[in-house]
Amino acid sequence: MLFSRYYFFSPLILLILAIALSPCTLSAQAAPFGTWSRPSESPILSPKGSTWESAGTFNPAVIFLPAMREYRRSVTKDGVTSPPTHASYPAKFVMLYRAQDATGTSRLGYAESTDGIHFTRRPEPVLSPETDYEKGGGVEDPRLQVFNGIYYLTYTGYNKKDAQLCLATSRDLVHWDRKGVILPAYKGNWNKGWTKSGAIVPEKINGKYWMYWLGTSADKTDQMGISYSTDLLHWTEATETPVLPRRPGKFDSRVVEPGPSPILTEAGIVLIYNGADDKLLYRTGVAVFDRKDPRKLLSRSDEPVFAPEKEWEKAGQVPNVVFVEGMARRGDRWLFYYGGADKYVGVAEALVQ
């Protein structure tokens, strides 16, 4: 046994053991991407018009859809089958973004792009507040995941009283079927407030789906929890305490909030998250969890990987915010989509490692 010839542990040995057994800071090898930069110095989406997206367009979810060739067979009126036809669809990025009107009500807009930078918007929102848990405040901050051809959208339903994590599903990213509140506010092992920001792991682990989310602890700080499910509709909290807690004195001392849905690598489950300090300056961190046990933290950023620099990231509806919520790969680069100052959509990129 190591140190078996010692009758007691010296302070130095105890310090070494503490360091060895604690989650390490994020190593360069753990993240599947390099240094972040901005391919566009200006926002890629901005508020426009005088109606549903006039005050803010921000906090987007993005998914990449590869090129597709669809086989079609049509039938004539007399029942005779016509020759088969094929329809081709080019690869594209689809963005669902939070849009806010002058009264502060949020809806989800839809935009498409072939290069991941220049997006064309639909004229009308694809999800608007309808239910009691959405009316007044709206539908906010989407995240996307896909299983078996069905898109799962987690979003915040806000009725000016409570904010709660909700779910909707779709087969085309335009028409959505609400599944209701999946994590009610004021309930849980440690959560004492609202629930938000559901980032679902892209594969089952140990026969379960897993989701990281935001809750509020008894000290009024926002920290990260984790839950599991067998059907994506009913979720059970997996830990007694936050799975990714705040760190006093760090860039994430006040808020630790999931970003885009995580990705799986050889190093583990890589989750980009949004951290805020005591002055509510929002910056970006990366955490890595065990692929065999999503509750087990392996490493996390000691310093932020991305921070507000541009004027439109420092001044807006909420100052000094970069809030990453979308992520997609384009060739040899990762693209990260974020809200700037709760008013604009920006994009960052990094080389695939």
ZAKOLVO-20088 format. One record per residue (C-alpha): residue in three letters; x, y, z. Coordinates in Angstrom, 3 decimals. Layout:
BEGIN
   residuo         px         py         pz
       ala          X          Y          Z
...
***
This chain:
BEGIN
   residuo         px         py         pz
       met      0.000      0.000      0.000
       leu      1.291      3.478     -0.896
       phe      2.788      5.302      2.110
       ser      2.288      2.131      4.239
       arg      5.509      2.749      6.172
       tyr      4.253      6.108      7.454
       tyr      2.282      6.227     10.698
       phe      0.605      9.473      9.689
       phe      0.040     11.599      6.604
       ser      2.173     14.699      6.540
       pro      0.573     18.010      5.428
       leu      2.496     17.771      2.153
       ile      1.180     14.288      1.426
       leu     -2.381     15.370      2.243
       leu     -2.043     18.310     -0.144
       ile     -0.769     16.046     -2.931
       leu     -3.662     13.642     -2.406
       ala     -6.203     16.462     -2.430
       ile     -4.888     17.743     -5.734
       ala     -4.778     14.261     -7.262
       leu     -8.336     13.393     -6.239
       ser     -9.981     16.700     -7.166
       pro    -11.251     17.536    -10.696
       cys     -8.383     19.052    -12.615
       thr     -8.510     22.202    -14.668
       leu     -9.252     21.715    -18.327
       ser     -6.288     20.502    -20.349
       ala     -5.776     21.403    -23.988
       gln     -6.175     17.738    -24.920
       ala     -9.616     17.468    -23.287
       ala    -11.341     20.021    -25.538
       pro    -11.930     19.067    -29.189
       phe    -11.249     22.627    -30.350
       gly     -8.519     25.237    -30.209
       thr     -8.530     28.970    -29.479
       trp    -11.770     30.809    -30.204
       ser    -11.933     33.737    -32.644
       arg    -14.658     35.776    -34.349
       pro    -15.207     35.113    -38.087
       ser    -17.628     38.049    -38.069
       glu    -16.794     41.236    -36.191
       ser    -20.439     42.351    -36.272
       pro    -23.623     40.521    -35.228
       ile    -24.940     37.919    -37.659
       leu    -28.517     38.583    -36.495
       ser    -29.934     41.858    -35.147
       pro    -33.368     43.126    -34.107
       lys    -35.534     44.421    -36.928
       gly    -39.013     45.729    -37.665
       ser    -41.522     46.938    -35.128
       thr    -43.192     43.692    -34.068
       trp    -42.086     40.310    -32.668
       glu    -38.297     40.717    -33.122
       ser    -37.913     44.463    -32.724
       ala    -36.200     44.577    -29.302
       gly    -33.817     41.636    -29.381
       thr    -32.648     38.594    -31.344
       phe    -30.300     36.489    -29.221
       asn    -29.490     33.168    -27.483
       pro    -29.748     30.814    -30.498
       ala    -29.769     27.035    -30.889
       val    -28.188     25.797    -34.122
       ile    -28.158     22.402    -35.799
       phe    -26.392     21.308    -38.992
       leu    -28.421     19.260    -41.483
       pro    -26.350     17.344    -44.058
       ala    -27.282     17.228    -47.729
       met    -30.141     14.835    -48.438
       arg    -31.570     13.137    -51.510
       glu    -35.181     12.102    -51.102
       tyr    -36.890      9.357    -53.141
       arg    -40.454     10.149    -54.166
       arg    -43.146      8.147    -55.960
       ser    -46.354      9.950    -56.891
       val    -49.738      8.473    -57.758
       thr    -52.049      9.789    -60.490
       lys    -55.803     10.214    -60.089
       asp    -56.561      6.898    -61.789
       gly    -54.244      5.031    -59.424
       val    -51.414      4.545    -61.877
       thr    -48.028      5.051    -60.266
       ser    -45.781      7.511    -62.033
       pro    -42.031      6.988    -62.476
       pro    -40.001      7.665    -59.355
       thr    -38.488     11.101    -58.830
       his    -35.770     12.389    -56.565
       ala    -35.548     15.658    -54.678
       ser    -32.216     16.990    -53.468
       tyr    -31.746     19.233    -50.437
       pro    -28.414     20.987    -49.855
       ala    -26.629     20.930    -46.510
       lys    -27.704     23.777    -44.269
       phe    -27.530     25.230    -40.789
       val    -30.843     25.847    -39.034
       met    -31.025     28.386    -36.227
       leu    -33.807     28.798    -33.691
       tyr    -33.309     32.097    -31.920
       arg    -35.030     33.974    -29.137
       ala    -36.771     37.073    -30.449
       gln    -38.200     39.748    -28.168
       asp    -40.769     42.426    -28.885
       ala    -41.062     45.875    -27.321
       thr    -43.190     44.546    -24.433
       gly    -40.541     41.982    -23.470
       thr    -42.416     38.914    -24.739
       ser    -40.220     36.276    -26.377
       arg    -40.870     33.969    -29.327
       leu    -38.653     31.622    -31.303
       gly    -37.616     32.625    -34.795
       tyr    -36.221     30.357    -37.533
       ala    -33.304     31.117    -39.861
       glu    -31.271     29.094    -42.397
       ser    -27.737     29.334    -43.771
       thr    -25.521     27.399    -46.159
       asp    -22.242     28.678    -44.704
       gly    -23.109     29.028    -41.022
       ile    -22.481     32.780    -41.049
       his    -25.114     34.410    -43.277
       phe    -28.661     33.509    -42.263
       thr    -32.045     34.091    -43.911
       arg    -35.016     34.395    -41.554
       arg    -38.586     33.239    -41.846
       pro    -40.998     36.175    -41.598
       glu    -42.990     34.694    -38.701
       pro    -41.977     32.914    -35.479
       val    -42.192     29.124    -35.272
       leu    -43.030     28.990    -31.552
       ser    -45.058     31.611    -29.682
       pro    -46.414     31.679    -26.113
       glu    -49.741     29.863    -25.798
       thr    -49.920     27.997    -22.494
       asp    -50.343     29.318    -18.961
       tyr    -46.679     28.655    -18.187
       glu    -45.590     30.783    -21.189
       lys    -48.034     33.680    -21.365
       gly    -46.732     37.133    -20.539
       gly    -43.031     36.316    -20.720
       gly    -42.892     33.891    -23.589
       val    -40.707     31.062    -24.874
       glu    -36.992     31.610    -24.320
       asp    -33.453     30.257    -24.809
       pro    -33.784     27.123    -26.981
       arg    -31.453     24.134    -27.150
       leu    -31.719     21.340    -29.716
       gln    -31.026     17.619    -29.787
       val    -32.169     14.902    -32.228
       phe    -33.000     11.229    -31.688
       asn    -34.354      8.885    -34.384
       gly    -35.345     11.714    -36.718
       ile    -37.234     13.648    -34.023
       tyr    -35.950     17.028    -32.850
       tyr    -36.164     17.701    -29.131
       leu    -36.334     21.357    -28.152
       thr    -35.742     22.358    -24.553
       tyr    -36.726     25.922    -23.762
       thr    -37.708     28.177    -20.883
       gly    -41.402     28.877    -20.429
       tyr    -41.833     32.194    -18.617
       asn    -45.169     33.652    -17.497
       lys    -43.800     36.741    -15.678
       lys    -44.020     34.786    -12.426
       asp    -42.083     31.561    -12.903
       ala    -39.497     30.301    -15.386
       gln    -39.557     26.545    -15.968
       leu    -37.742     24.116    -18.255
       cys    -40.072     22.870    -20.999
       leu    -39.920     20.477    -23.955
       ala    -41.358     20.398    -27.486
       thr    -40.766     17.988    -30.387
       ser    -40.788     18.311    -34.171
       arg    -39.906     16.463    -37.368
       asp    -39.224     19.578    -39.460
       leu    -37.991     22.223    -36.973
       val    -40.952     24.429    -37.917
       his    -44.052     22.746    -36.478
       trp    -43.733     21.985    -32.768
       asp    -45.669     19.735    -30.399
       arg    -45.487     20.862    -26.766
       lys    -44.769     18.200    -24.143
       gly    -45.088     20.558    -21.179
       val    -42.902     21.443    -18.216
       ile    -40.262     18.751    -17.633
       leu    -38.522     20.280    -14.593
       pro    -40.918     22.300    -12.420
       ala    -39.631     25.326    -10.529
       tyr    -39.018     25.235     -6.756
       lys    -38.596     21.461     -6.672
       gly    -35.595     19.198     -6.506
       asn    -32.823     18.033     -4.244
       trp    -31.083     21.408     -4.051
       asn    -32.946     23.680     -6.477
       lys    -35.028     26.300     -4.671
       gly    -36.013     28.479     -7.632
       trp    -36.538     28.500    -11.374
       thr    -35.344     25.865    -13.860
       lys    -33.768     26.602    -17.243
       ser    -31.289     25.578    -19.913
       gly    -31.704     21.871    -20.649
       ala    -28.667     20.469    -22.516
       ile    -29.325     16.828    -23.457
       val    -26.428     14.395    -24.005
       pro    -26.575     13.065    -27.622
       glu    -26.489      9.340    -26.742
       lys    -27.918      7.083    -24.077
       ile    -25.500      6.156    -21.312
       asn    -26.226      3.130    -19.123
       gly    -29.633      2.843    -20.793
       lys    -30.675      6.396    -19.898
       tyr    -30.872      9.843    -21.440
       trp    -29.043     12.539    -19.487
       met    -29.584     16.286    -19.289
       tyr    -27.652     19.128    -17.663
       trp    -29.752     22.107    -16.506
       leu    -29.774     25.279    -14.405
       gly    -31.319     25.659    -10.965
       thr    -31.086     28.109     -8.070
       ser    -29.574     26.997     -4.773
       ala    -30.535     28.190     -1.303
       asp    -27.885     30.932     -1.397
       lys    -29.628     32.438     -4.489
       thr    -26.805     31.515     -6.875
       asp    -27.489     29.659    -10.116
       gln    -25.716     26.331    -10.497
       met    -25.845     23.262    -12.705
       gly    -27.808     20.081    -12.060
       ile    -28.201     16.793    -13.921
       ser    -31.189     14.500    -14.450
       tyr    -31.841     11.243    -16.298
       ser    -34.814      9.822    -18.199
       thr    -35.871      6.694    -20.060
       asp    -38.339      8.470    -22.363
       leu    -37.102     12.104    -22.608
       leu    -40.364     13.245    -21.005
       his    -40.048     12.252    -17.355
       trp    -36.825     13.257    -15.614
       thr    -35.274     12.233    -12.285
       glu    -32.597     14.284    -10.554
       ala    -29.333     12.339    -10.396
       thr    -27.385     14.143     -7.652
       glu    -28.040     15.591     -4.200
       thr    -25.897     18.654     -4.894
       pro    -25.037     20.638     -8.068
       val    -23.105     18.558    -10.589
       leu    -21.114     21.662    -11.585
       pro    -21.068     24.120     -8.686
       arg    -20.087     27.761     -8.671
       arg    -16.551     28.703     -7.652
       pro    -16.071     31.755     -5.409
       gly    -13.486     34.138     -6.802
       lys    -13.638     32.652    -10.311
       phe    -15.363     33.776    -13.525
       asp    -18.265     31.453    -12.588
       ser    -18.738     32.561     -8.972
       arg    -22.413     33.564     -9.401
       val    -23.847     31.588    -12.363
       val    -22.957     28.198    -13.866
       glu    -25.361     27.528    -16.755
       pro    -25.291     24.891    -19.528
       gly    -24.621     26.116    -23.053
       pro    -25.295     24.009    -26.180
       ser    -26.062     20.311    -25.996
       pro    -22.785     18.535    -25.172
       ile    -20.675     16.481    -27.566
       leu    -19.022     13.117    -26.972
       thr    -15.271     12.700    -27.427
       glu    -12.677     10.150    -26.359
       ala    -11.870     12.450    -23.446
       gly    -15.464     12.463    -22.209
       ile    -18.696     14.463    -22.387
       val    -17.645     17.977    -23.387
       leu    -20.063     20.669    -22.214
       ile    -19.653     24.349    -22.990
       tyr    -21.156     26.422    -20.208
       asn    -21.865     30.049    -19.410
       gly    -20.373     31.470    -16.230
       ala    -21.041     34.792    -14.542
       asp    -19.090     36.395    -11.741
       asp    -20.398     38.473     -8.848
       lys    -20.735     41.498    -11.160
       leu    -22.760     39.393    -13.666
       leu    -20.086     39.549    -16.343
       tyr    -20.883     36.511    -18.533
       arg    -18.053     34.490    -20.040
       thr    -17.639     30.992    -21.452
       gly    -16.159     27.883    -19.849
       val    -15.768     24.212    -20.781
       ala    -16.388     21.208    -18.531
       val    -15.670     17.541    -19.251
       phe    -17.636     14.718    -17.625
       asp    -17.048     10.962    -17.621
       arg    -18.552      9.140    -20.624
       lys    -19.547      6.227    -18.408
       asp    -20.947      8.388    -15.611
       pro    -22.260     11.830    -16.680
       arg    -22.371     12.869    -13.010
       lys    -18.606     12.625    -12.636
       leu    -16.684     15.809    -13.405
       leu    -13.247     15.209    -14.913
       ser    -12.077     18.744    -15.620
       arg    -13.251     22.314    -16.130
       ser    -11.854     25.632    -17.319
       asp     -9.765     27.515    -14.804
       glu    -10.104     30.623    -16.984
       pro    -12.812     31.536    -19.537
       val    -12.279     30.573    -23.174
       phe    -14.415     33.448    -24.517
       ala    -15.441     36.861    -23.163
       pro    -17.206     40.092    -24.222
       glu    -14.931     42.327    -26.319
       lys    -17.043     44.051    -28.959
       glu    -19.190     47.063    -28.175
       trp    -22.361     45.152    -29.098
       glu    -21.389     42.445    -26.572
       lys    -20.839     45.029    -23.847
       ala    -23.895     47.249    -24.435
       gly    -27.449     46.039    -25.017
       gln    -30.440     44.910    -22.991
       val    -28.046     43.295    -20.481
       pro    -24.456     44.592    -20.594
       asn    -21.268     42.529    -20.727
       val    -22.703     39.223    -21.903
       val    -21.592     36.523    -24.302
       phe    -23.988     33.613    -23.831
       val    -23.185     30.548    -25.951
       glu    -26.196     28.392    -26.756
       gly    -25.586     26.903    -30.227
       met    -22.773     24.789    -31.643
       ala    -22.174     23.095    -35.007
       arg    -19.244     21.728    -36.958
       arg    -18.321     23.025    -40.425
       gly    -15.441     21.095    -41.996
       asp    -12.307     21.617    -39.913
       arg    -13.938     24.205    -37.647
       trp    -16.425     24.357    -34.812
       leu    -18.883     27.235    -34.879
       phe    -20.258     28.622    -31.619
       tyr    -23.381     30.792    -31.657
       tyr    -24.057     33.183    -28.821
       gly    -26.201     36.032    -27.605
       gly    -24.419     39.379    -27.283
       ala    -25.707     41.631    -24.467
       asp    -29.143     39.955    -24.745
       lys    -29.771     41.791    -28.018
       tyr    -27.741     40.269    -30.888
       val    -26.561     36.928    -32.257
       gly    -22.829     36.500    -32.778
       val    -20.645     33.622    -33.949
       ala    -17.208     32.404    -32.882
       glu    -15.096     29.633    -34.367
       ala    -12.223     27.340    -33.448
       leu    -10.212     24.722    -35.306
       val    -11.089     21.074    -34.698
       gln     -8.341     19.477    -32.595
***
